[in-house]
């Protein structure tokens, strides 16, 4: 299973999102500092989940970062995140 698929599955299992988009943007960072030359190192995540209702933006980001801690400590160099509750999207 690739990194994108792993991220997608973890996010689905943890947050049961109404919508989820995981985009591999690694190709946009070729030649930049932090880009190792490997694919699947830079991601953009757009997620809408009831799990984020009543939570601040910082708390939402912490929830996702805690879930994906192993990936962020390993091969994932960057994660751009938009986490919304239903009705906010």
SEFIZA-3560 file (N, C-alpha, C; in Angstrom, 3 decimals):
REM SEFIZA-3560
<numar><xx>0.858</xx><yy>-1.180</yy><zz>0.000</zz><atom>N</atom></numar>
<numar><xx>0.000</xx><yy>0.000</yy><zz>0.000</zz><atom>CA</atom></numar>
<numar><xx>0.900</xx><yy>1.238</yy><zz>0.000</zz><atom>C</atom></numar>
<numar><xx>0.589</xx><yy>2.193</yy><zz>-0.840</zz><atom>N</atom></numar>
<numar><xx>1.346</xx><yy>3.431</yy><zz>-0.917</zz><atom>CA</atom></numar>
<numar><xx>1.008</xx><yy>4.377</yy><zz>0.230</zz><atom>C</atom></numar>
<numar><xx>1.793</xx><yy>5.414</yy><zz>0.359</zz><atom>N</atom></numar>
<numar><xx>1.598</xx><yy>6.389</yy><zz>1.436</zz><atom>CA</atom></numar>
<numar><xx>0.232</xx><yy>7.064</yy><zz>1.310</zz><atom>C</atom></numar>
<numar><xx>-0.132</xx><yy>7.482</yy><zz>0.118</zz><atom>N</atom></numar>
<numar><xx>-1.424</xx><yy>8.140</yy><zz>-0.081</zz><atom>CA</atom></numar>
<numar><xx>-2.567</xx><yy>7.231</yy><zz>0.357</zz><atom>C</atom></numar>
<numar><xx>-2.516</xx><yy>5.973</yy><zz>-0.038</zz><atom>N</atom></numar>
<numar><xx>-3.564</xx><yy>5.029</yy><zz>0.333</zz><atom>CA</atom></numar>
<numar><xx>-3.597</xx><yy>4.807</yy><zz>1.843</zz><atom>C</atom></numar>
<numar><xx>-2.426</xx><yy>4.742</yy><zz>2.451</zz><atom>N</atom></numar>
<numar><xx>-2.343</xx><yy>4.561</yy><zz>3.901</zz><atom>CA</atom></numar>
<numar><xx>-2.935</xx><yy>5.753</yy><zz>4.640</zz><atom>C</atom></numar>
<numar><xx>-2.588</xx><yy>6.967</yy><zz>4.202</zz><atom>N</atom></numar>
<numar><xx>-3.145</xx><yy>8.179</yy><zz>4.814</zz><atom>CA</atom></numar>
<numar><xx>-4.668</xx><yy>8.193</yy><zz>4.677</zz><atom>C</atom></numar>
<numar><xx>-5.136</xx><yy>7.878</yy><zz>3.485</zz><atom>N</atom></numar>
<numar><xx>-6.571</xx><yy>7.878</yy><zz>3.214</zz><atom>CA</atom></numar>
<numar><xx>-7.291</xx><yy>6.894</yy><zz>4.132</zz><atom>C</atom></numar>
<numar><xx>-6.762</xx><yy>5.692</yy><zz>4.248</zz><atom>N</atom></numar>
<numar><xx>-7.406</xx><yy>4.670</yy><zz>5.078</zz><atom>CA</atom></numar>
<numar><xx>-7.422</xx><yy>5.075</yy><zz>6.549</zz><atom>C</atom></numar>
<numar><xx>-6.316</xx><yy>5.586</yy><zz>7.049</zz><atom>N</atom></numar>
<numar><xx>-6.255</xx><yy>6.013</yy><zz>8.453</zz><atom>CA</atom></numar>
<numar><xx>-7.263</xx><yy>7.125</yy><zz>8.737</zz><atom>C</atom></numar>
<numar><xx>-7.335</xx><yy>8.096</yy><zz>7.846</zz><atom>N</atom></numar>
<numar><xx>-8.267</xx><yy>9.214</yy><zz>8.024</zz><atom>CA</atom></numar>
<numar><xx>-9.717</xx><yy>8.732</yy><zz>7.968</zz><atom>C</atom></numar>
<numar><xx>-10.021</xx><yy>7.837</yy><zz>7.046</zz><atom>N</atom></numar>
<numar><xx>-11.382</xx><yy>7.284</yy><zz>6.953</zz><atom>CA</atom></numar>
<numar><xx>-11.752</xx><yy>6.513</yy><zz>8.208</zz><atom>C</atom></numar>
<numar><xx>-10.842</xx><yy>5.672</yy><zz>8.672</zz><atom>N</atom></numar>
<numar><xx>-11.120</xx><yy>4.848</yy><zz>9.846</zz><atom>CA</atom></numar>
<numar><xx>-11.307</xx><yy>5.692</yy><zz>11.101</zz><atom>C</atom></numar>
<numar><xx>-10.505</xx><yy>6.730</yy><zz>11.260</zz><atom>N</atom></numar>
<numar><xx>-10.526</xx><yy>7.532</yy><zz>12.485</zz><atom>CA</atom></numar>
<numar><xx>-11.651</xx><yy>8.561</yy><zz>12.520</zz><atom>C</atom></numar>
<numar><xx>-11.964</xx><yy>9.167</yy><zz>11.370</zz><atom>N</atom></numar>
<numar><xx>-12.874</xx><yy>10.312</yy><zz>11.365</zz><atom>CA</atom></numar>
<numar><xx>-14.185</xx><yy>10.090</yy><zz>10.619</zz><atom>C</atom></numar>
<numar><xx>-14.366</xx><yy>8.966</yy><zz>9.960</zz><atom>N</atom></numar>
<numar><xx>-15.576</xx><yy>8.678</yy><zz>9.186</zz><atom>CA</atom></numar>
<numar><xx>-16.055</xx><yy>9.948</yy><zz>8.453</zz><atom>C</atom></numar>
<numar><xx>-15.231</xx><yy>10.463</yy><zz>7.567</zz><atom>N</atom></numar>
<numar><xx>-15.540</xx><yy>11.753</yy><zz>6.941</zz><atom>CA</atom></numar>
<numar><xx>-16.712</xx><yy>11.711</yy><zz>5.959</zz><atom>C</atom></numar>
<numar><xx>-17.402</xx><yy>12.848</yy><zz>5.876</zz><atom>N</atom></numar>
<numar><xx>-18.423</xx><yy>13.033</yy><zz>4.837</zz><atom>CA</atom></numar>
<numar><xx>-17.744</xx><yy>13.202</yy><zz>3.492</zz><atom>C</atom></numar>
<numar><xx>-16.599</xx><yy>13.857</yy><zz>3.507</zz><atom>N</atom></numar>
<numar><xx>-15.796</xx><yy>13.970</yy><zz>2.292</zz><atom>CA</atom></numar>
<numar><xx>-14.330</xx><yy>13.965</yy><zz>2.682</zz><atom>C</atom></numar>
<numar><xx>-13.510</xx><yy>13.412</yy><zz>1.798</zz><atom>N</atom></numar>
<numar><xx>-12.081</xx><yy>13.305</yy><zz>2.039</zz><atom>CA</atom></numar>
<numar><xx>-11.358</xx><yy>13.346</yy><zz>0.707</zz><atom>C</atom></numar>
<numar><xx>-10.373</xx><yy>14.205</yy><zz>0.635</zz><atom>N</atom></numar>
<numar><xx>-9.530</xx><yy>14.314</yy><zz>-0.549</zz><atom>CA</atom></numar>
<numar><xx>-8.080</xx><yy>14.335</yy><zz>-0.064</zz><atom>C</atom></numar>
<numar><xx>-7.293</xx><yy>13.370</yy><zz>-0.507</zz><atom>N</atom></numar>
<numar><xx>-5.873</xx><yy>13.303</yy><zz>-0.195</zz><atom>CA</atom></numar>
<numar><xx>-5.135</xx><yy>13.449</yy><zz>-1.525</zz><atom>C</atom></numar>
<numar><xx>-4.376</xx><yy>14.522</yy><zz>-1.647</zz><atom>N</atom></numar>
<numar><xx>-3.717</xx><yy>14.849</yy><zz>-2.912</zz><atom>CA</atom></numar>
<numar><xx>-2.203</xx><yy>14.780</yy><zz>-2.723</zz><atom>C</atom></numar>
<numar><xx>-1.546</xx><yy>13.998</yy><zz>-3.556</zz><atom>N</atom></numar>
<numar><xx>-0.093</xx><yy>13.907</yy><zz>-3.544</zz><atom>CA</atom></numar>
<numar><xx>0.453</xx><yy>15.067</yy><zz>-4.378</zz><atom>C</atom></numar>
<numar><xx>1.090</xx><yy>16.029</yy><zz>-3.713</zz><atom>N</atom></numar>
<numar><xx>1.654</xx><yy>17.200</yy><zz>-4.393</zz><atom>CA</atom></numar>
<numar><xx>3.179</xx><yy>17.133</yy><zz>-4.462</zz><atom>C</atom></numar>
<numar><xx>3.734</xx><yy>15.956</yy><zz>-4.289</zz><atom>N</atom></numar>
<numar><xx>5.185</xx><yy>15.796</yy><zz>-4.237</zz><atom>CA</atom></numar>
<numar><xx>5.876</xx><yy>16.344</yy><zz>-5.486</zz><atom>C</atom></numar>
<numar><xx>5.265</xx><yy>16.134</yy><zz>-6.642</zz><atom>N</atom></numar>
<numar><xx>5.874</xx><yy>16.588</yy><zz>-7.892</zz><atom>CA</atom></numar>
<numar><xx>6.025</xx><yy>18.100</yy><zz>-7.948</zz><atom>C</atom></numar>
<numar><xx>5.236</xx><yy>18.837</yy><zz>-7.172</zz><atom>N</atom></numar>
<numar><xx>5.318</xx><yy>20.300</yy><zz>-7.162</zz><atom>CA</atom></numar>
<numar><xx>6.521</xx><yy>20.799</yy><zz>-6.371</zz><atom>C</atom></numar>
<numar><xx>7.177</xx><yy>19.914</yy><zz>-5.639</zz><atom>N</atom></numar>
<numar><xx>8.260</xx><yy>20.311</yy><zz>-4.740</zz><atom>CA</atom></numar>
<numar><xx>9.621</xx><yy>19.803</yy><zz>-5.172</zz><atom>C</atom></numar>
<numar><xx>9.714</xx><yy>19.272</yy><zz>-6.370</zz><atom>N</atom></numar>
<numar><xx>10.996</xx><yy>18.781</yy><zz>-6.865</zz><atom>CA</atom></numar>
<numar><xx>11.995</xx><yy>19.932</yy><zz>-6.891</zz><atom>C</atom></numar>
<numar><xx>13.180</xx><yy>19.671</yy><zz>-6.341</zz><atom>N</atom></numar>
<numar><xx>14.231</xx><yy>20.685</yy><zz>-6.308</zz><atom>CA</atom></numar>
<numar><xx>14.183</xx><yy>21.589</yy><zz>-5.095</zz><atom>C</atom></numar>
<numar><xx>13.118</xx><yy>21.517</yy><zz>-4.289</zz><atom>N</atom></numar>
<numar><xx>13.002</xx><yy>22.348</yy><zz>-3.087</zz><atom>CA</atom></numar>
<numar><xx>13.679</xx><yy>21.664</yy><zz>-1.908</zz><atom>C</atom></numar>
<numar><xx>14.067</xx><yy>22.454</yy><zz>-0.930</zz><atom>N</atom></numar>
<numar><xx>14.621</xx><yy>21.899</yy><zz>0.309</zz><atom>CA</atom></numar>
<numar><xx>13.587</xx><yy>20.970</yy><zz>0.931</zz><atom>C</atom></numar>
<numar><xx>14.024</xx><yy>19.859</yy><zz>1.439</zz><atom>N</atom></numar>
<numar><xx>13.121</xx><yy>18.906</yy><zz>2.071</zz><atom>CA</atom></numar>
<numar><xx>12.569</xx><yy>17.865</yy><zz>1.127</zz><atom>C</atom></numar>
<numar><xx>12.729</xx><yy>18.066</yy><zz>-0.158</zz><atom>N</atom></numar>
<numar><xx>12.259</xx><yy>17.072</yy><zz>-1.119</zz><atom>CA</atom></numar>
<numar><xx>13.377</xx><yy>16.071</yy><zz>-1.342</zz><atom>C</atom></numar>
<numar><xx>13.105</xx><yy>14.838</yy><zz>-1.046</zz><atom>N</atom></numar>
<numar><xx>14.134</xx><yy>13.802</yy><zz>-1.085</zz><atom>CA</atom></numar>
<numar><xx>14.307</xx><yy>13.180</yy><zz>-2.465</zz><atom>C</atom></numar>
<numar><xx>13.495</xx><yy>13.583</yy><zz>-3.417</zz><atom>N</atom></numar>
<numar><xx>13.527</xx><yy>12.947</yy><zz>-4.726</zz><atom>CA</atom></numar>
<numar><xx>12.542</xx><yy>11.797</yy><zz>-4.828</zz><atom>C</atom></numar>
<numar><xx>12.023</xx><yy>11.365</yy><zz>-3.675</zz><atom>N</atom></numar>
<numar><xx>11.016</xx><yy>10.296</yy><zz>-3.662</zz><atom>CA</atom></numar>
<numar><xx>9.642</xx><yy>10.907</yy><zz>-3.931</zz><atom>C</atom></numar>
<numar><xx>8.768</xx><yy>10.066</yy><zz>-4.402</zz><atom>N</atom></numar>
<numar><xx>7.381</xx><yy>10.494</yy><zz>-4.518</zz><atom>CA</atom></numar>
<numar><xx>6.716</xx><yy>10.305</yy><zz>-3.162</zz><atom>C</atom></numar>
<numar><xx>5.523</xx><yy>10.785</yy><zz>-3.023</zz><atom>N</atom></numar>
<numar><xx>4.704</xx><yy>10.626</yy><zz>-1.827</zz><atom>CA</atom></numar>
<numar><xx>5.366</xx><yy>11.204</yy><zz>-0.569</zz><atom>C</atom></numar>
<numar><xx>5.775</xx><yy>12.464</yy><zz>-0.667</zz><atom>N</atom></numar>
<numar><xx>6.380</xx><yy>13.135</yy><zz>0.480</zz><atom>CA</atom></numar>
<numar><xx>5.630</xx><yy>14.404</yy><zz>0.873</zz><atom>C</atom></numar>
<numar><xx>4.844</xx><yy>14.959</yy><zz>-0.031</zz><atom>N</atom></numar>
<numar><xx>4.107</xx><yy>16.202</yy><zz>0.206</zz><atom>CA</atom></numar>
<numar><xx>2.624</xx><yy>15.969</yy><zz>-0.124</zz><atom>C</atom></numar>
<numar><xx>1.757</xx><yy>16.258</yy><zz>0.846</zz><atom>N</atom></numar>
<numar><xx>0.324</xx><yy>15.994</yy><zz>0.651</zz><atom>CA</atom></numar>
<numar><xx>-0.529</xx><yy>17.180</yy><zz>1.054</zz><atom>C</atom></numar>
<numar><xx>-1.690</xx><yy>17.256</yy><zz>0.409</zz><atom>N</atom></numar>
<numar><xx>-2.743</xx><yy>18.203</yy><zz>0.771</zz><atom>CA</atom></numar>
<numar><xx>-3.962</xx><yy>17.360</yy><zz>1.122</zz><atom>C</atom></numar>
<numar><xx>-4.559</xx><yy>17.633</yy><zz>2.293</zz><atom>N</atom></numar>
<numar><xx>-5.728</xx><yy>16.895</yy><zz>2.751</zz><atom>CA</atom></numar>
<numar><xx>-6.880</xx><yy>17.871</yy><zz>2.977</zz><atom>C</atom></numar>
<numar><xx>-8.008</xx><yy>17.580</yy><zz>2.370</zz><atom>N</atom></numar>
<numar><xx>-9.259</xx><yy>18.299</yy><zz>2.611</zz><atom>CA</atom></numar>
<numar><xx>-10.231</xx><yy>17.278</yy><zz>3.190</zz><atom>C</atom></numar>
<numar><xx>-10.690</xx><yy>17.539</yy><zz>4.410</zz><atom>N</atom></numar>
<numar><xx>-11.540</xx><yy>16.575</yy><zz>5.089</zz><atom>CA</atom></numar>
<numar><xx>-12.694</xx><yy>17.293</yy><zz>5.776</zz><atom>C</atom></numar>
<numar><xx>-13.880</xx><yy>16.717</yy><zz>5.661</zz><atom>N</atom></numar>
<numar><xx>-15.071</xx><yy>17.209</yy><zz>6.363</zz><atom>CA</atom></numar>
<numar><xx>-15.596</xx><yy>16.055</yy><zz>7.202</zz><atom>C</atom></numar>
<numar><xx>-15.651</xx><yy>16.281</yy><zz>8.525</zz><atom>N</atom></numar>
<numar><xx>-16.065</xx><yy>15.212</yy><zz>9.433</zz><atom>CA</atom></numar>
<numar><xx>-16.777</xx><yy>15.789</yy><zz>10.646</zz><atom>C</atom></numar>
<numar><xx>-17.791</xx><yy>15.067</yy><zz>11.110</zz><atom>N</atom></numar>
<numar><xx>-18.486</xx><yy>15.440</yy><zz>12.335</zz><atom>CA</atom></numar>
<numar><xx>-17.567</xx><yy>15.410</yy><zz>13.550</zz><atom>C</atom></numar>
<numar><xx>-16.463</xx><yy>14.690</yy><zz>13.459</zz><atom>N</atom></numar>
<numar><xx>-15.502</xx><yy>14.626</yy><zz>14.567</zz><atom>CA</atom></numar>
<numar><xx>-14.884</xx><yy>15.989</yy><zz>14.858</zz><atom>C</atom></numar>
<numar><xx>-14.966</xx><yy>16.916</yy><zz>13.910</zz><atom>N</atom></numar>
<numar><xx>-14.369</xx><yy>18.238</yy><zz>14.084</zz><atom>CA</atom></numar>
<numar><xx>-15.362</xx><yy>19.275</yy><zz>14.610</zz><atom>C</atom></numar>
<numar><xx>-16.623</xx><yy>18.903</yy><zz>14.752</zz><atom>N</atom></numar>
<numar><xx>-17.645</xx><yy>19.844</yy><zz>15.226</zz><atom>CA</atom></numar>
<numar><xx>-17.281</xx><yy>20.356</yy><zz>16.619</zz><atom>C</atom></numar>
<numar><xx>-17.345</xx><yy>21.663</yy><zz>16.792</zz><atom>N</atom></numar>
<numar><xx>-17.071</xx><yy>22.287</yy><zz>18.083</zz><atom>CA</atom></numar>
<numar><xx>-15.603</xx><yy>22.382</yy><zz>18.437</zz><atom>C</atom></numar>
<numar><xx>-14.733</xx><yy>21.961</yy><zz>17.531</zz><atom>N</atom></numar>
<numar><xx>-13.286</xx><yy>22.005</yy><zz>17.773</zz><atom>CA</atom></numar>
<numar><xx>-12.674</xx><yy>23.215</yy><zz>17.066</zz><atom>C</atom></numar>
<numar><xx>-11.638</xx><yy>23.767</yy><zz>17.681</zz><atom>N</atom></numar>
<numar><xx>-10.924</xx><yy>24.871</yy><zz>17.040</zz><atom>CA</atom></numar>
<numar><xx>-10.088</xx><yy>24.330</yy><zz>15.883</zz><atom>C</atom></numar>
<numar><xx>-9.629</xx><yy>25.227</yy><zz>15.037</zz><atom>N</atom></numar>
<numar><xx>-8.774</xx><yy>24.829</yy><zz>13.921</zz><atom>CA</atom></numar>
<numar><xx>-7.507</xx><yy>24.142</yy><zz>14.434</zz><atom>C</atom></numar>
<numar><xx>-6.947</xx><yy>24.668</yy><zz>15.486</zz><atom>N</atom></numar>
<numar><xx>-5.731</xx><yy>24.071</yy><zz>16.057</zz><atom>CA</atom></numar>
<numar><xx>-6.015</xx><yy>22.661</yy><zz>16.580</zz><atom>C</atom></numar>
<numar><xx>-7.124</xx><yy>22.488</yy><zz>17.275</zz><atom>N</atom></numar>
<numar><xx>-7.473</xx><yy>21.159</yy><zz>17.788</zz><atom>CA</atom></numar>
<numar><xx>-7.697</xx><yy>20.165</yy><zz>16.647</zz><atom>C</atom></numar>
<numar><xx>-8.304</xx><yy>20.604</yy><zz>15.578</zz><atom>N</atom></numar>
<numar><xx>-8.529</xx><yy>19.734</yy><zz>14.416</zz><atom>CA</atom></numar>
<numar><xx>-7.197</xx><yy>19.289</yy><zz>13.817</zz><atom>C</atom></numar>
<numar><xx>-6.284</xx><yy>20.242</yy><zz>13.683</zz><atom>N</atom></numar>
<numar><xx>-4.970</xx><yy>19.920</yy><zz>13.127</zz><atom>CA</atom></numar>
<numar><xx>-4.222</xx><yy>18.967</yy><zz>14.054</zz><atom>C</atom></numar>
<numar><xx>-4.333</xx><yy>19.192</yy><zz>15.347</zz><atom>N</atom></numar>
<numar><xx>-3.685</xx><yy>18.290</yy><zz>16.307</zz><atom>CA</atom></numar>
<numar><xx>-4.247</xx><yy>16.879</yy><zz>16.198</zz><atom>C</atom></numar>
<numar><xx>-5.551</xx><yy>16.757</yy><zz>16.017</zz><atom>N</atom></numar>
<numar><xx>-6.179</xx><yy>15.443</yy><zz>15.883</zz><atom>CA</atom></numar>
<numar><xx>-5.597</xx><yy>14.688</yy><zz>14.684</zz><atom>C</atom></numar>
<numar><xx>-5.493</xx><yy>15.384</yy><zz>13.560</zz><atom>N</atom></numar>
<numar><xx>-4.968</xx><yy>14.757</yy><zz>12.346</zz><atom>CA</atom></numar>
<numar><xx>-3.471</xx><yy>14.475</yy><zz>12.504</zz><atom>C</atom></numar>
<numar><xx>-2.731</xx><yy>15.445</yy><zz>13.029</zz><atom>N</atom></numar>
<numar><xx>-1.286</xx><yy>15.249</yy><zz>13.201</zz><atom>CA</atom></numar>
<numar><xx>-0.980</xx><yy>14.105</yy><zz>14.164</zz><atom>C</atom></numar>
<numar><xx>-1.760</xx><yy>13.981</yy><zz>15.228</zz><atom>N</atom></numar>
<numar><xx>-1.570</xx><yy>12.867</yy><zz>16.162</zz><atom>CA</atom></numar>
<numar><xx>-1.829</xx><yy>11.530</yy><zz>15.471</zz><atom>C</atom></numar>
<numar><xx>-2.867</xx><yy>11.471</yy><zz>14.672</zz><atom>N</atom></numar>
<numar><xx>-3.205</xx><yy>10.249</yy><zz>13.948</zz><atom>CA</atom></numar>
<numar><xx>-2.090</xx><yy>9.853</yy><zz>12.976</zz><atom>C</atom></numar>
<numar><xx>-1.516</xx><yy>10.845</yy><zz>12.318</zz><atom>N</atom></numar>
<numar><xx>-0.529</xx><yy>10.591</yy><zz>11.270</zz><atom>CA</atom></numar>
<numar><xx>0.905</xx><yy>10.802</yy><zz>11.762</zz><atom>C</atom></numar>
<numar><xx>1.124</xx><yy>10.736</yy><zz>13.056</zz><atom>N</atom></numar>
<numar><xx>2.444</xx><yy>11.017</yy><zz>13.648</zz><atom>CA</atom></numar>
<numar><xx>3.548</xx><yy>10.140</yy><zz>13.055</zz><atom>C</atom></numar>
<numar><xx>3.283</xx><yy>8.875</yy><zz>12.849</zz><atom>N</atom></numar>
<numar><xx>4.309</xx><yy>7.975</yy><zz>12.308</zz><atom>CA</atom></numar>
<numar><xx>4.708</xx><yy>8.394</yy><zz>10.894</zz><atom>C</atom></numar>
<numar><xx>3.738</xx><yy>8.768</yy><zz>10.089</zz><atom>N</atom></numar>
<numar><xx>4.021</xx><yy>9.184</yy><zz>8.717</zz><atom>CA</atom></numar>
<numar><xx>4.778</xx><yy>10.509</yy><zz>8.706</zz><atom>C</atom></numar>
<numar><xx>4.389</xx><yy>11.428</yy><zz>9.579</zz><atom>N</atom></numar>
<numar><xx>5.043</xx><yy>12.736</yy><zz>9.639</zz><atom>CA</atom></numar>
<numar><xx>6.470</xx><yy>12.620</yy><zz>10.176</zz><atom>C</atom></numar>
<numar><xx>6.722</xx><yy>11.636</yy><zz>11.012</zz><atom>N</atom></numar>
<numar><xx>8.075</xx><yy>11.406</yy><zz>11.526</zz><atom>CA</atom></numar>
<numar><xx>8.928</xx><yy>10.646</yy><zz>10.515</zz><atom>C</atom></numar>
<numar><xx>8.264</xx><yy>10.043</yy><zz>9.540</zz><atom>N</atom></numar>
<numar><xx>8.974</xx><yy>9.242</yy><zz>8.545</zz><atom>CA</atom></numar>
<numar><xx>9.075</xx><yy>9.965</yy><zz>7.220</zz><atom>C</atom></numar>
<numar><xx>8.452</xx><yy>9.406</yy><zz>6.201</zz><atom>N</atom></numar>
<numar><xx>8.622</xx><yy>9.893</yy><zz>4.837</zz><atom>CA</atom></numar>
<numar><xx>7.799</xx><yy>11.090</yy><zz>4.424</zz><atom>C</atom></numar>
<numar><xx>6.767</xx><yy>11.448</yy><zz>5.178</zz><atom>N</atom></numar>
<numar><xx>5.938</xx><yy>12.591</yy><zz>4.795</zz><atom>CA</atom></numar>
<numar><xx>6.601</xx><yy>13.866</yy><zz>5.310</zz><atom>C</atom></numar>
<numar><xx>7.030</xx><yy>14.699</yy><zz>4.379</zz><atom>N</atom></numar>
<numar><xx>7.741</xx><yy>15.928</yy><zz>4.720</zz><atom>CA</atom></numar>
<numar><xx>6.786</xx><yy>17.088</yy><zz>4.982</zz><atom>C</atom></numar>
<numar><xx>5.659</xx><yy>17.125</yy><zz>4.269</zz><atom>N</atom></numar>
<numar><xx>4.743</xx><yy>18.257</yy><zz>4.392</zz><atom>CA</atom></numar>
<numar><xx>3.298</xx><yy>17.788</yy><zz>4.275</zz><atom>C</atom></numar>
<numar><xx>2.442</xx><yy>18.407</yy><zz>5.095</zz><atom>N</atom></numar>
<numar><xx>1.014</xx><yy>18.102</yy><zz>5.080</zz><atom>CA</atom></numar>
<numar><xx>0.238</xx><yy>19.411</yy><zz>5.187</zz><atom>C</atom></numar>
<numar><xx>-0.423</xx><yy>19.790</yy><zz>4.102</zz><atom>N</atom></numar>
<numar><xx>-1.306</xx><yy>20.954</yy><zz>4.106</zz><atom>CA</atom></numar>
<numar><xx>-2.700</xx><yy>20.431</yy><zz>4.426</zz><atom>C</atom></numar>
<numar><xx>-3.384</xx><yy>21.057</yy><zz>5.362</zz><atom>N</atom></numar>
<numar><xx>-4.625</xx><yy>20.492</yy><zz>5.876</zz><atom>CA</atom></numar>
<numar><xx>-5.743</xx><yy>21.516</yy><zz>5.961</zz><atom>C</atom></numar>
<numar><xx>-6.906</xx><yy>21.130</yy><zz>5.440</zz><atom>N</atom></numar>
<numar><xx>-8.161</xx><yy>21.858</yy><zz>5.664</zz><atom>CA</atom></numar>
<numar><xx>-9.108</xx><yy>20.853</yy><zz>6.301</zz><atom>C</atom></numar>
<numar><xx>-9.420</xx><yy>21.073</yy><zz>7.578</zz><atom>N</atom></numar>
<numar><xx>-10.302</xx><yy>20.176</yy><zz>8.323</zz><atom>CA</atom></numar>
<numar><xx>-11.528</xx><yy>20.966</yy><zz>8.732</zz><atom>C</atom></numar>
<numar><xx>-12.686</xx><yy>20.551</yy><zz>8.274</zz><atom>N</atom></numar>
<numar><xx>-13.933</xx><yy>21.261</yy><zz>8.534</zz><atom>CA</atom></numar>
<numar><xx>-14.965</xx><yy>20.321</yy><zz>9.109</zz><atom>C</atom></numar>
<numar><xx>-15.912</xx><yy>20.890</yy><zz>9.811</zz><atom>N</atom></numar>
<numar><xx>-17.075</xx><yy>20.159</yy><zz>10.287</zz><atom>CA</atom></numar>
<numar><xx>-18.171</xx><yy>20.287</yy><zz>9.221</zz><atom>C</atom></numar>
<numar><xx>-19.126</xx><yy>19.374</yy><zz>9.194</zz><atom>N</atom></numar>
<numar><xx>-20.229</xx><yy>19.494</yy><zz>8.245</zz><atom>CA</atom></numar>
<numar><xx>-20.913</xx><yy>20.860</yy><zz>8.382</zz><atom>C</atom></numar>
<numar><xx>-21.273</xx><yy>21.429</yy><zz>7.263</zz><atom>N</atom></numar>
<numar><xx>-21.911</xx><yy>22.735</yy><zz>7.249</zz><atom>CA</atom></numar>
<numar><xx>-20.935</xx><yy>23.889</yy><zz>7.141</zz><atom>C</atom></numar>
<numar><xx>-19.654</xx><yy>23.623</yy><zz>7.328</zz><atom>N</atom></numar>
<numar><xx>-18.638</xx><yy>24.657</yy><zz>7.209</zz><atom>CA</atom></numar>
<numar><xx>-18.011</xx><yy>24.689</yy><zz>5.828</zz><atom>C</atom></numar>
<numar><xx>-18.155</xx><yy>23.606</yy><zz>5.112</zz><atom>N</atom></numar>
<numar><xx>-17.466</xx><yy>23.484</yy><zz>3.814</zz><atom>CA</atom></numar>
<numar><xx>-18.080</xx><yy>24.377</yy><zz>2.752</zz><atom>C</atom></numar>
//
